[in-house]
Amino acid sequence: MSNRILVINPNSSASCTQGIDAALAGFRAPGLPRIEVAQLEGGPPAVVTWRDWFGVAEPLCRLVEREAAAAYVIACVSDPGVDAVRTVTRAPVFGPLRSAVAAALARADRFGIIAFGDPSLPRQRRSLQAMGVEGRLLGHIPLNLPMEVLTDPAAPRAALVAAARRIAELGAEAVILGCAGMAFHRAAVEQACGLPVIEPCQAAVALALQAVVAPQPAQALAQAAE
């Protein structure tokens, strides 16, 4: 099995891919699986519409069939293609939205999401409904900014902070950044709003590392006996 975790950005934004890669720098360490970030060739500029969401599933499947890895992360916070990709590999496949919700609920009873745009809301709500946690959502605020604005180091900061503070005012106890393009801003938003801020690709890679690194029971028993 390949000793890497492959993180795939399904959109064609180079700045988004770079932001994801930078956000995962802290997960790279000697002795751990390599974390590689790839971009889906021919992907949409951003996964905005349902057509975008469904359209990346088959290209993602083909990429995973070509690229062996110990685990995969589909780096879009609408989890496009995750269920389809799971049919073409035995390796674990993680969606950032579901991973981020799990991370948020490990730290808080109620959470809010800062979404990429209005079209993201129904897709994200459907995932929350499938997880049985829609009632834990307090605040679902779309920014409606272009991807290249969102990934700028400064341009979207005020809008992100205002959305996070609004979510805090609504009574949420954690904030999920609802687009991988927001990765660069996590620390600043957390400091500004005073709540834990979850970056979904980090949450997904943390689960992927746990799945890949955790010893199997027989292996653990053998190590304990040594």
Helices and strands as residue ranges (DSSP letters): E 4-9, H 14-23, G 25-27, E 34-39, H 50-55, H 57-66, E 71-74, H 82-85, E 93-94, H 96-105, E 111-115, H 120-131, G 134-136, E 137-142, H 147-150, H 157-169, E 175-178, G 180-185, H 186-193, E 197-198, H 200-213, H 217-225
